[in-house]
Amino acid sequence: MNWALLLPGYLVTGLAFGAFTLDLIVPRLSRTVLVYGGAAVMAAIAVFIILSSDGESSRFAGGILIFDTYSVFFFAVFVILAAVTILGSSQFVSAIDSPGEFVALLMMSAVGAMGMAAAGELITAYISLELLSFSLYILASYTWKERRTNEAGMKYILLGAIASAFLLLGITYIYGLTGDTRYDQVASGLSALSPSPGLIIALAMLTAGLGFKVAAVPFHMWTPDVYEGAPIPITAYLAAASKAAGFALLIRLVAVALEPVALFWDWVFILLAVLSMMLGNLVAILQSNLKRLMAYSSIGQVGYLLLGIAALGADDPTKPIAGMLLHSVSYAASTMVAFMVLLAVWQQTGKEGVRDMAGLARRNPFLALALTGALFSLAGFPFFVGFVSKFYLFTVVATAGARFLVPVGIAIFASLISLYYYLNIVRQMYIEQPEDGAEAIRVSRTMWLLILGLLLAIVAGGLYVRPLAEAAESAAASILAGA
């Protein structure tokens, strides 16, 4: 076995244990060292991951882990998202008792997400998913002194445990039907089977378990409560990294292991996609809390991505996979901008409502501009990366077959619905007057630079998307080449 393949995971795991150990041994260690040092090393690891990739596909331990361009693509995404979250949490970390533990849990969650992207076997995928999930259960309830945070963590872990049980039952049925848990062997076993009650139960269990992890309707009910109750940096990480990890697992699973039954089961993903797009965007209109609004908005975004999952049964699934990868990165970057702005406002005012954004353009023009850019990208406005990724995804899904024309039409209609609540936030910032006595919002230099960098990334992605699109298409091709 080539143990060198595990080096990216080793590096992040070692850094996590280093942060935890330093906090344990030197409790008075400056939080600045943990935050800035941890973020800098994570960024360096991301650069190492990208530069060390040779584009070849390698298997570890008989295929339980697959290291290809697809894995490298998501490795870099997860490490960068963890670094951004750590950097954005600098003020939050300064107010908690165990900063090393907080930083270490973020890093370990990235390791779990990396395992989900590289998994080529069901048990390995499950273990990686649980590593991510357990880290997030703790992080979501980190500020235990707040009742709603404690409640959010409790709901998350209880419902997560039920979803894990469904997922394990599905894996058990798949093993019973095919005699193996490796993706390629599962595909071989399923190709020799005809539809049966056992197969339907297995697919239903897998869909329910993974549907919870990505917050697809009707498995979404935990999302608004957890988003509202979790600390804002963790809400941002949940919205961006957790969903990207869920789809990283789901794409390889459906494209490789479940490929023989993709056409048999695609109607389920179409149904989940339509429900998620419509319910997420319609209910978001009713929200007065910005974190809950973003939660329902994220459910709508999941619906767009599920259309790509449904299209994996097409003759050439490379384009749908590339579309999902591109939109996952676009959504993650835009969401991080929005939540970093919300975090900057909350740190000074303690407020997170839609109406609390009133007059933000007068209190801090830069934050208002950044949030406007993030919302325009999420809505799919031209000149932002969200427009390009939605256009690419909707186009490749629509051309995958006539049965997708209506769902794509619904997706476009749902995107138009989202304009209402996104533009309402913009109206609050630029038209509505701030409350009497409202002070200017001050932003630290670190937060200012972080938000600026993310904002420039989503603008640059919209104006010049070719490098990211080529990386997504190369990653998509590597899955199919190694299947």
C-alpha positions in Angstrom: 0.0 0.0 0.0 1.2 3.5 -0.9 0.9 5.3 2.5 2.1 8.5 0.9 -1.4 8.9 -0.7 -2.7 9.7 2.8 -0.3 12.6 3.3 -2.9 15.4 2.9 -5.1 13.7 5.6 -2.0 13.2 7.8 -1.0 16.8 7.6 -4.4 18.2 8.6 -4.9 15.5 11.3 -1.4 16.3 12.7 -2.2 20.0 12.7 -5.5 19.4 14.5 -3.7 17.4 17.3 -1.0 20.0 17.4 -3.6 22.8 18.0 -5.4 20.7 20.7 -2.1 19.8 22.4 -0.8 23.3 22.5 -4.0 24.5 24.1 -3.9 21.7 26.6 -0.2 22.2 27.6 0.0 26.0 27.2 -3.5 27.2 28.1 -2.4 30.8 28.0 -1.1 30.5 24.5 -2.2 33.5 22.5 -5.4 32.9 20.6 -3.8 34.9 17.8 -1.2 32.1 17.3 -3.9 29.4 17.0 -6.2 31.4 14.6 -3.6 33.0 12.3 -1.1 30.1 12.6 -3.8 27.5 12.0 -5.3 29.3 9.1 -1.9 30.0 7.5 -0.8 26.3 7.8 -4.2 25.1 6.4 -3.8 27.5 3.4 -0.3 26.1 2.9 -1.6 22.5 3.0 -4.2 23.5 0.3 -1.4 24.8 -1.9 0.6 21.6 -1.3 -2.4 19.5 -2.3 -2.9 21.3 -5.5 0.7 21.5 -6.5 1.5 17.8 -5.6 -1.3 16.4 -7.8 -0.1 14.6 -10.9 -3.5 14.0 -12.3 -3.2 10.2 -12.0 -5.7 8.0 -10.3 -4.5 5.8 -7.4 -6.2 3.3 -5.1 -5.4 2.7 -1.5 -6.0 -0.6 0.2 -7.8 -2.3 -2.7 -10.0 0.7 -3.5 -11.4 1.8 -0.1 -9.9 5.2 -0.9 -9.5 6.6 -4.4 -7.1 9.5 -5.0 -7.8 11.2 -8.3 -8.4 14.7 -9.7 -11.9 14.6 -8.1 -10.4 13.9 -4.7 -7.8 16.6 -5.0 -10.5 19.1 -6.2 -12.5 18.6 -3.0 -9.5 18.2 -0.7 -8.4 21.8 -1.7 -12.0 23.1 -1.3 -12.5 21.6 2.2 -9.1 22.8 3.5 -9.6 26.3 2.2 -13.1 26.5 3.7 -11.8 25.3 7.0 -9.0 28.0 6.8 -11.5 30.7 6.0 -13.7 29.7 8.9 -10.8 29.6 11.3 -9.7 33.1 10.2 -13.2 34.5 10.3 -13.7 33.1 13.9 -10.8 35.2 15.4 -13.1 37.3 17.6 -15.3 34.3 18.5 -12.3 32.3 19.5 -11.0 35.1 21.7 -14.2 34.7 23.8 -14.3 31.0 24.4 -12.4 28.9 27.0 -10.8 26.2 24.8 -9.8 27.8 21.5 -7.5 25.0 20.6 -10.3 22.5 20.8 -12.5 24.7 18.6 -9.8 25.0 15.9 -8.9 21.3 16.1 -12.5 20.2 15.6 -12.8 22.4 12.5 -9.6 20.7 11.2 -10.9 17.2 12.0 -14.2 18.0 10.3 -12.1 18.8 7.2 -10.4 15.4 7.4 -13.9 13.7 7.5 -15.0 15.7 4.5 -11.8 14.7 2.6 -12.5 11.1 3.4 -16.0 11.4 2.0 -14.7 12.7 -1.3 -12.0 10.0 -1.6 -14.1 7.1 -0.4 -14.5 4.2 -2.8 -16.2 1.9 -0.3 -19.4 2.3 1.7 -18.1 1.7 5.2 -15.2 4.1 4.6 -17.7 6.7 3.4 -19.8 6.1 6.4 -16.9 6.5 8.9 -15.7 9.6 7.1 -19.2 11.1 7.2 -19.5 10.4 10.9 -16.2 12.0 11.6 -17.5 15.2 9.9 -20.9 14.9 11.6 -19.6 14.4 15.2 -17.2 17.4 14.8 -20.1 19.5 13.6 -22.4 18.3 16.4 -20.0 19.7 18.9 -19.2 22.9 17.0 -22.9 23.6 16.5 -23.5 23.7 20.3 -20.2 25.3 21.2 -21.5 28.3 23.0 -23.4 26.2 25.5 -24.4 29.3 27.6 -26.9 30.2 25.0 -30.1 28.2 25.2 -30.8 28.2 21.5 -27.3 27.0 20.7 -27.7 24.1 23.2 -31.0 23.3 21.6 -29.6 23.4 18.1 -26.8 21.0 19.0 -29.3 18.6 20.6 -31.7 18.6 17.6 -28.7 18.1 15.3 -27.3 15.1 17.0 -30.6 13.3 17.6 -31.8 13.7 14.1 -28.3 13.0 12.8 -28.3 9.7 14.7 -31.6 8.7 13.1 -30.2 9.5 9.6 -27.1 7.5 10.3 -29.2 4.5 11.3 -31.0 4.8 7.9 -27.7 5.1 6.1 -26.3 2.0 7.8 -29.4 0.0 7.1 -29.1 0.9 3.4 -25.5 -0.1 3.4 -26.4 -3.4 5.0 -29.1 -4.1 2.4 -26.6 -3.2 -0.4 -24.0 -5.6 1.1 -26.7 -8.3 1.3 -27.7 -7.9 -2.3 -24.2 -7.6 -3.9 -21.9 -9.3 -1.4 -19.5 -6.3 -1.3 -19.2 -2.7 -0.2 -16.6 -1.4 -2.7 -18.2 0.9 -5.2 -17.0 -0.9 -8.3 -18.1 -4.3 -6.9 -21.4 -2.9 -5.9 -22.0 -1.7 -9.4 -21.1 -5.1 -10.8 -23.5 -6.8 -8.4 -26.4 -4.4 -9.1 -26.0 -4.8 -12.8 -26.9 -8.4 -12.5 -30.0 -7.7 -10.4 -33.5 -6.8 -11.5 -35.7 -4.3 -9.4 -36.9 -6.0 -6.3 -38.3 -5.0 -2.9 -34.9 -5.4 -1.3 -33.3 -3.1 -3.8 -36.0 -0.5 -3.4 -35.6 -0.6 0.4 -31.8 -0.3 0.1 -32.0 2.7 -2.2 -34.7 4.3 -0.1 -32.6 4.0 3.1 -29.5 5.4 1.3 -31.5 8.3 -0.1 -33.0 9.1 3.4 -29.7 9.0 5.1 -27.8 11.1 2.6 -30.9 13.4 2.1 -30.6 14.4 5.7 -26.9 15.2 5.4 -27.4 17.5 2.4 -30.7 18.9 3.9 -33.0 17.9 1.0 -36.8 18.1 1.5 -38.4 16.3 3.3 -35.3 15.5 5.4 -34.5 19.2 6.0 -36.3 20.1 9.2 -33.2 20.3 11.3 -31.6 22.9 9.0 -33.3 26.2 10.0 -33.1 25.5 13.8 -29.4 24.4 13.7 -28.4 27.3 11.4 -30.1 29.8 13.8 -28.8 28.3 17.0 -25.2 27.6 16.0 -22.4 30.2 16.3 -22.3 32.2 13.0 -18.8 30.9 11.9 -20.1 27.4 12.3 -23.3 28.2 10.5 -21.2 29.4 7.6 -19.1 26.3 7.7 -22.2 24.1 7.9 -23.8 25.8 4.9 -20.7 25.6 2.7 -18.4 22.7 3.7 -21.0 20.3 5.0 -23.2 20.4 1.9 -20.1 20.2 -0.4 -19.0 17.1 1.5 -22.4 15.5 1.2 -22.5 16.0 -2.5 -18.9 14.9 -2.9 -19.9 11.5 -1.4 -23.3 11.4 -3.2 -21.8 12.1 -6.7 -19.2 9.3 -6.6 -21.7 6.9 -5.0 -24.4 7.5 -7.6 -22.0 7.8 -10.6 -20.0 4.6 -9.8 -21.7 2.3 -7.3 -25.4 3.0 -8.2 -24.8 3.6 -11.9 -26.7 0.5 -13.0 -29.8 1.6 -11.3 -29.5 5.4 -11.9 -32.2 5.4 -14.6 -34.5 3.3 -12.4 -34.1 5.8 -9.4 -33.6 9.2 -11.1 -37.3 10.1 -10.7 -36.8 10.1 -6.9 -34.0 12.7 -7.2 -36.1 14.8 -9.6 -38.9 14.8 -7.0 -36.6 15.7 -4.1 -35.0 18.4 -6.3 -38.4 20.0 -7.2 -39.6 19.9 -3.5 -36.3 21.3 -2.2 -36.2 24.2 -4.8 -39.8 25.2 -4.3 -40.2 24.8 -0.5 -36.8 26.3 0.3 -37.3 29.4 -1.8 -41.0 29.9 -0.9 -40.5 29.5 2.9 -37.4 31.8 2.8 -39.7 34.7 1.9 -41.4 34.4 5.3 -38.2 34.5 7.4 -37.3 37.5 9.5 -34.0 36.0 10.9 -31.2 36.2 8.4 -29.7 32.9 9.4 -33.0 31.1 9.0 -33.5 32.8 5.6 -30.1 31.5 4.5 -31.0 28.0 5.8 -34.0 27.9 3.5 -32.1 29.4 0.7 -29.5 26.6 1.1 -32.3 24.1 0.8 -33.2 25.6 -2.5 -29.6 25.4 -3.7 -29.6 21.7 -2.7 -32.5 21.3 -5.1 -30.5 22.7 -8.0 -27.7 20.3 -7.2 -30.0 17.3 -6.9 -31.1 17.9 -10.5 -27.4 17.1 -11.4 -27.6 13.9 -9.4 -30.8 12.9 -11.3 -29.0 13.5 -14.6 -26.2 11.0 -13.8 -28.0 8.3 -15.7 -27.5 10.2 -18.9 -25.3 8.8 -21.7 -22.4 11.1 -20.7 -22.6 12.1 -17.0 -19.3 14.0 -17.1 -21.1 17.4 -17.8 -23.7 17.0 -15.0 -20.9 16.1 -12.5 -18.8 19.1 -13.6 -21.9 21.3 -13.3 -22.4 20.2 -9.7 -18.8 20.7 -8.8 -18.8 24.2 -10.2 -22.0 25.1 -8.5 -20.9 23.6 -5.2 -17.8 25.8 -5.2 -19.8 28.9 -6.4 -22.4 28.4 -3.6 -19.8 27.8 -0.9 -17.8 31.0 -1.8 -20.9 33.2 -2.0 -22.3 31.8 1.2 -19.1 32.4 3.1 -19.1 36.1 2.0 -22.7 36.5 3.2 -22.0 34.9 6.6 -18.8 36.7 7.1 -20.7 40.0 6.6 -23.4 38.8 9.0 -20.7 37.9 11.5 -19.1 41.3 11.3 -22.5 43.0 12.0 -23.4 40.6 14.8 -20.1 41.0 16.6 -20.8 44.7 17.1 -24.6 44.8 17.3 -25.6 41.3 18.5 -28.4 41.3 15.9 -29.0 39.0 13.0 -32.4 39.9 11.6 -33.3 41.0 8.1 -34.5 44.4 9.4 -31.3 44.8 11.4 -29.6 45.2 8.0 -31.5 48.5 7.6 -29.1 51.3 6.7 -26.0 49.1 6.5 -24.9 51.0 3.4 -24.6 54.1 5.6 -23.1 52.4 8.6 -20.5 50.5 6.6 -20.6 50.8 2.8 -18.1 48.0 2.3 -20.1 45.4 4.2 -23.2 46.4 2.3 -21.4 46.1 -1.0 -20.0 42.7 -0.1 -23.4 41.3 1.1 -25.0 42.6 -2.1 -22.4 40.8 -4.2 -22.9 37.6 -2.3 -26.7 37.7 -2.6 -26.5 38.6 -6.3 -24.2 35.6 -6.8 -26.6 33.3 -4.9 -29.5 34.6 -7.0 -27.6 34.0 -10.2 -27.0 37.6 -11.4 -24.6 38.1 -14.4 -21.0 39.0 -13.7 -21.0 36.8 -10.5 -19.8 33.2 -10.3 -23.3 32.1 -9.2 -24.7 33.1 -12.6 -22.2 31.1 -14.5 -22.5 28.0 -12.3 -26.3 28.0 -12.5 -26.3 28.5 -16.2 -23.8 25.7 -16.7 -25.7 23.3 -14.4 -29.1 24.0 -15.8 -27.9 23.7 -19.4 -26.2 20.3 -19.0 -29.2 18.9 -17.1 -31.6 20.2 -19.7 -29.6 18.5 -22.5 -29.4 15.2 -20.6 -32.9 14.2 -21.7 -36.4 15.6 -22.5 -37.7 14.5 -19.0 -35.5 17.1 -17.4 -36.9 20.1 -19.3 -39.8 20.6 -16.8 -37.6 20.3 -13.7 -35.1 22.8 -15.1 -38.0 25.2 -15.9 -39.1 24.9 -12.3 -35.5 25.5 -11.2 -35.4 28.8 -13.2 -38.8 29.8 -11.7 -37.5 29.0 -8.2 -34.4 31.2 -8.9 -36.8 34.0 -9.8 -38.6 33.5 -6.5 -35.3 33.8 -4.6 -34.8 37.3 -6.1 -37.6 38.6 -3.9 -36.0 37.8 -0.6 -32.5 38.6 -1.7 -33.5 42.0 -3.1 -35.5 42.6 0.1 -32.2 42.4 2.0 -30.6 44.8 -0.5 -33.5 47.2 -0.1 -33.0 47.1 3.7 -29.4 48.0 3.3 -29.7 50.8 0.8 -33.1 52.3 1.1 -34.3 51.8 4.7 -33.1 54.1 7.4 -31.0 52.7 10.3 -32.4 52.8 13.8 -32.0 56.0 15.7 -28.7 56.1 17.4 -27.3 53.2 15.3 -23.5 53.5 15.2 -21.2 52.8 12.3 -20.1 49.2 11.9 -16.4 48.8 12.5 -14.6 45.8 10.9 -11.2 44.5 11.9 -8.5 44.5 9.3 -8.4 40.7 9.2 -12.2 40.5 8.6 -12.0 43.3 6.0 -9.3 41.5 4.0 -11.0 38.1 4.3 -14.4 39.5 3.0 -12.6 41.4 0.3 -10.7 38.3 -0.9 -13.9 36.2 -1.0 -15.8 39.0 -2.8 -13.1 39.3 -5.4 -13.2 35.5 -5.9 -16.9 35.4 -6.7 -16.6 38.3 -9.0 -13.5 36.9 -10.8 -15.2 33.6 -11.1 -18.1 35.2 -12.9 -15.9 37.2 -15.2 -13.3 34.5 -15.9 -14.7 31.1 -15.0 -12.6 29.0 -17.5 -9.9 27.8 -15.0 -12.6 26.6 -12.4 -14.7 25.0 -15.1 -11.8 23.2 -16.6 -10.8 21.9 -13.1 -14.4 20.8 -12.5 -14.5 19.0 -15.9 -11.2 17.3 -15.2 -12.3 16.2 -11.8 -15.6 14.8 -13.3 -13.7 12.9 -16.0 -11.4 11.3 -13.4 -14.4 9.7 -11.6 -15.6 8.0 -14.8 -12.1 7.1 -15.9 -11.4 5.2 -12.7 -14.8 3.6 -12.4 
